[in-house]
Amino acid sequence: MNLADVYSDLDAWQPAYLGSFLNWGYWEGIAPPYTASDRIAASAALYKLVASAVSLGPSDVALEVGSGTGVGACLLASGGASVHGIDVVESQVAHAREAGSGVTFSCAPASAIPYPDSHFSVVYSVEALQHFPSAGDFVREAARVLRPGGRFGVTTFFPAASASVDALGELLQSYRSGFDVVITVSDLCSALESSGFVDVSAVSIGEHVWRQLDDWIVANGYKDHWGRNFLRAYEAGLLDYHLVTAVRG
């Protein structure tokens, strides 16, 4: 399954995604019944969670890897930081350039970040790592472009260490097709430590993602929507949503 083909038509992702965001959302503090505004707020909240975790401030020069439509990068740039975004899907980069202001967007993979060494104080990624062919290549590039002491943050869904591709694939066609890559939290943390990162931390936030997302989908009349299988996989112990942070040593 080709990323460019899947992400070229944003309408195909409704109703699970709204407001040009392409993430499942962070729903803590958002109470049902969920409105369209709540769905957008949850997606924005996921970005704000990562920004808080890496202490993003106005003096930072930050890179989002897998920036998609660019709406999240623009949100964080509104706080004063200098934000750049890269994405491998050309149509997404074009969309971001048209919709965003004050953010520089480039078309590039996570394994070949088109910036010089020690260029950024922050590197982050929001619900994109599951599409990267290699967590190790991404982490090595992140280490290269981060300044010593720079902060790293990633949030996305990760398969459990005990989950097989077959078990995941029974519920989630994205894993069955290879659209989502099996990268565990342990894989990412090990790659970070091997690349010289310190203070590596991984925290589960699934309790504020999966059930609320499922409630949103059902409330909008899509009882058979494919996105509901993520809650089933979570309840079966096959995957969870995590926030991973680290500091460049």
C-alpha positions as CSV (number, residue, x, y, z in Angstrom):
1,M,0.0,0.0,0.0
2,N,1.6,3.3,-1.1
3,L,1.6,6.2,1.3
4,A,1.1,8.8,-1.5
5,D,-2.0,7.0,-2.8
6,V,-3.5,6.7,0.6
7,Y,-2.9,10.2,1.8
8,S,-3.7,12.0,-1.5
9,D,-7.4,12.0,-0.7
10,L,-8.1,13.5,2.7
11,D,-11.9,13.0,2.3
12,A,-11.3,9.2,2.4
13,W,-10.3,9.5,6.0
14,Q,-13.6,10.9,7.3
15,P,-15.1,10.8,9.9
16,A,-12.2,9.6,11.9
17,Y,-10.1,12.6,11.1
18,L,-11.2,16.3,10.9
19,G,-9.6,19.7,10.5
20,S,-6.9,18.4,8.2
21,F,-5.2,16.7,11.2
22,L,-4.2,13.1,10.7
23,N,-4.0,11.7,14.1
24,W,-6.3,9.8,16.5
25,G,-6.3,12.5,19.1
26,Y,-5.6,13.0,22.8
27,W,-8.9,13.2,24.6
28,E,-8.1,13.8,28.2
29,G,-10.4,16.5,29.6
30,I,-12.8,16.3,26.6
31,A,-16.2,15.0,27.7
32,P,-18.9,13.4,25.6
33,P,-21.1,13.8,23.7
34,Y,-18.3,14.6,21.3
35,T,-18.7,17.3,18.7
36,A,-16.8,18.0,15.5
37,S,-15.0,20.7,17.4
38,D,-14.0,18.2,20.1
39,R,-12.6,15.9,17.5
40,I,-10.4,18.7,16.1
41,A,-9.5,19.8,19.7
42,A,-8.3,16.2,20.5
43,S,-6.0,16.2,17.5
44,A,-4.6,19.6,18.4
45,A,-4.2,18.4,22.0
46,L,-1.9,15.6,20.9
47,Y,0.4,18.1,19.3
48,K,0.3,20.3,22.5
49,L,1.1,17.2,24.6
50,V,4.3,16.6,22.6
51,A,5.2,20.2,22.6
52,S,4.9,20.3,26.4
53,A,6.9,17.0,26.7
54,V,9.8,18.5,24.8
55,S,9.5,21.9,26.4
56,L,9.0,23.6,23.1
57,G,9.5,27.4,23.5
58,P,9.8,30.6,21.4
59,S,13.6,30.3,21.2
60,D,13.5,26.8,19.7
61,V,14.2,25.7,16.2
62,A,12.1,22.6,15.7
63,L,11.6,19.9,13.1
64,E,8.5,17.8,12.6
65,V,9.2,14.5,10.8
66,G,6.2,13.3,9.0
67,S,4.4,16.7,9.0
68,G,1.6,15.7,6.7
69,T,-0.8,18.5,5.9
70,G,1.2,20.8,8.1
71,V,-1.6,21.9,10.3
72,G,0.1,20.6,13.5
73,A,3.4,22.3,12.6
74,C,1.6,25.6,12.1
75,L,-0.2,25.2,15.4
76,L,3.1,24.8,17.3
77,A,4.8,27.6,15.3
78,S,2.0,29.9,16.5
79,G,3.7,29.7,19.9
80,G,6.8,31.5,18.6
81,A,9.1,28.6,17.8
82,S,10.8,28.4,14.4
83,V,9.2,25.2,13.0
84,H,10.2,23.1,9.9
85,G,8.4,20.1,8.6
86,I,9.4,17.2,6.3
87,D,7.1,14.6,4.7
88,V,7.7,11.9,2.1
89,V,4.3,12.5,0.4
90,E,4.6,15.3,-2.2
91,S,0.9,16.1,-2.2
92,Q,0.9,16.5,1.6
93,V,3.9,18.9,1.4
94,A,2.1,20.9,-1.3
95,H,-1.0,21.1,0.8
96,A,1.1,22.2,3.8
97,R,2.9,24.9,1.8
98,E,-0.5,26.3,0.6
99,A,-2.2,26.2,4.0
100,G,0.6,27.2,6.3
101,S,2.6,30.3,6.9
102,G,5.7,30.8,8.9
103,V,6.7,27.1,8.6
104,T,9.2,25.7,6.0
105,F,8.0,22.4,4.5
106,S,10.2,20.0,2.5
107,C,9.7,16.7,0.8
108,A,12.1,14.2,2.3
109,P,12.1,10.8,4.1
110,A,12.8,10.4,7.8
111,S,16.0,8.5,6.9
112,A,17.5,11.5,5.0
113,I,16.7,14.7,6.7
114,P,17.8,17.6,4.4
115,Y,19.4,19.8,7.1
116,P,23.0,20.1,8.4
117,D,24.3,18.6,11.6
118,S,23.2,20.2,14.9
119,H,20.6,22.4,13.2
120,F,17.7,21.9,15.6
121,S,17.0,22.1,19.3
122,V,13.9,19.9,19.0
123,V,12.9,17.0,16.7
124,Y,9.4,15.6,17.1
125,S,7.0,13.4,15.2
126,V,3.2,12.9,15.7
127,E,1.6,9.7,14.5
128,A,4.0,9.1,11.6
129,L,6.7,6.7,12.9
130,Q,4.5,3.7,12.1
131,H,5.1,4.5,8.4
132,F,8.9,4.8,8.6
133,P,10.7,1.8,7.1
134,S,13.4,1.9,9.8
135,A,13.2,3.4,13.3
136,G,17.0,3.1,13.5
137,D,17.6,5.2,10.4
138,F,15.2,7.9,11.7
139,V,16.8,8.0,15.1
140,R,20.3,8.3,13.7
141,E,19.2,11.2,11.5
142,A,17.4,12.8,14.4
143,A,20.6,12.5,16.4
144,R,22.6,14.1,13.6
145,V,20.5,17.2,13.2
146,L,19.9,17.7,16.9
147,R,22.2,19.9,18.9
148,P,23.8,18.4,22.1
149,G,21.1,18.7,24.7
150,G,18.4,18.9,22.1
151,R,15.0,17.3,22.8
152,F,13.3,14.5,21.0
153,G,9.6,13.5,21.2
154,V,7.5,10.9,19.3
155,T,3.9,9.9,19.9
156,T,2.1,7.2,17.9
157,F,0.6,3.7,18.3
158,F,3.1,0.8,18.9
159,P,2.5,-2.9,18.7
160,A,3.1,-4.9,21.8
161,A,6.3,-6.8,21.9
162,S,4.4,-10.1,21.9
163,A,2.1,-9.1,19.0
164,S,2.8,-10.9,15.7
165,V,2.1,-9.4,12.3
166,D,-0.5,-12.1,11.7
167,A,-2.4,-11.2,14.9
168,L,-2.3,-7.5,14.2
169,G,-3.3,-8.2,10.6
170,E,-6.4,-10.1,11.6
171,L,-7.8,-6.8,13.0
172,L,-5.9,-4.1,11.2
173,Q,-5.5,-4.2,7.4
174,S,-2.9,-1.5,7.6
175,Y,-0.4,-3.9,9.2
176,R,-1.5,-6.8,7.0
177,S,-0.7,-4.7,3.9
178,G,2.6,-3.2,5.3
179,F,1.1,0.3,5.3
180,D,1.9,0.4,9.0
181,V,5.3,-1.1,10.0
182,V,5.8,-3.2,13.2
183,I,8.0,-1.0,15.4
184,T,7.7,-1.5,19.1
185,V,8.4,0.9,21.9
186,S,11.4,-1.2,22.9
187,D,12.7,-1.0,19.3
188,L,12.5,2.8,19.4
189,C,14.0,3.2,22.9
190,S,16.9,0.8,22.0
191,A,17.6,2.8,18.9
192,L,17.6,6.0,20.8
193,E,20.1,4.7,23.4
194,S,22.3,3.2,20.7
195,S,22.5,6.7,19.0
196,G,23.6,8.5,22.2
197,F,20.3,9.7,23.6
198,V,19.8,9.9,27.3
199,D,16.8,10.2,29.6
200,V,14.8,8.0,27.3
201,S,11.2,7.7,28.6
202,A,8.1,5.9,27.2
203,V,4.7,6.5,28.7
204,S,1.4,4.9,27.7
205,I,-1.4,7.4,26.9
206,G,-3.8,4.9,25.4
207,E,-6.4,5.4,28.1
208,H,-6.8,8.9,26.7
209,V,-7.0,7.8,23.0
210,W,-8.7,4.6,22.1
211,R,-12.1,4.4,23.9
212,Q,-12.8,8.1,23.3
213,L,-12.0,7.7,19.6
214,D,-14.3,4.7,19.3
215,D,-17.1,6.7,21.0
216,W,-16.6,9.5,18.5
217,I,-16.8,7.1,15.5
218,V,-20.0,5.4,16.9
219,A,-21.6,8.7,17.8
220,N,-21.2,9.8,14.2
221,G,-23.1,6.7,12.9
222,Y,-20.2,4.7,11.6
223,K,-20.5,1.5,13.7
224,D,-18.7,-0.5,11.1
225,H,-15.8,2.0,10.5
226,W,-12.3,0.4,10.2
227,G,-11.0,2.7,12.9
228,R,-12.9,0.8,15.6
229,N,-10.5,-2.1,15.2
230,F,-7.8,-0.1,17.0
231,L,-9.8,-0.2,20.2
232,R,-10.3,-4.0,19.7
233,A,-6.5,-4.4,19.2
234,Y,-5.8,-2.3,22.3
235,E,-8.3,-4.3,24.4
236,A,-6.6,-7.5,23.1
237,G,-3.2,-6.3,24.3
238,L,-1.9,-6.1,20.7
239,L,-1.0,-2.4,20.7
240,D,-1.1,0.8,22.6
241,Y,-0.4,4.5,22.2
242,H,2.8,5.9,23.7
243,L,4.7,9.2,24.1
244,V,8.4,8.7,23.9
245,T,10.9,11.4,24.8
246,A,14.7,11.6,25.0
247,V,17.6,14.1,25.1
248,R,20.5,14.2,22.7
249,G,23.6,13.4,24.7
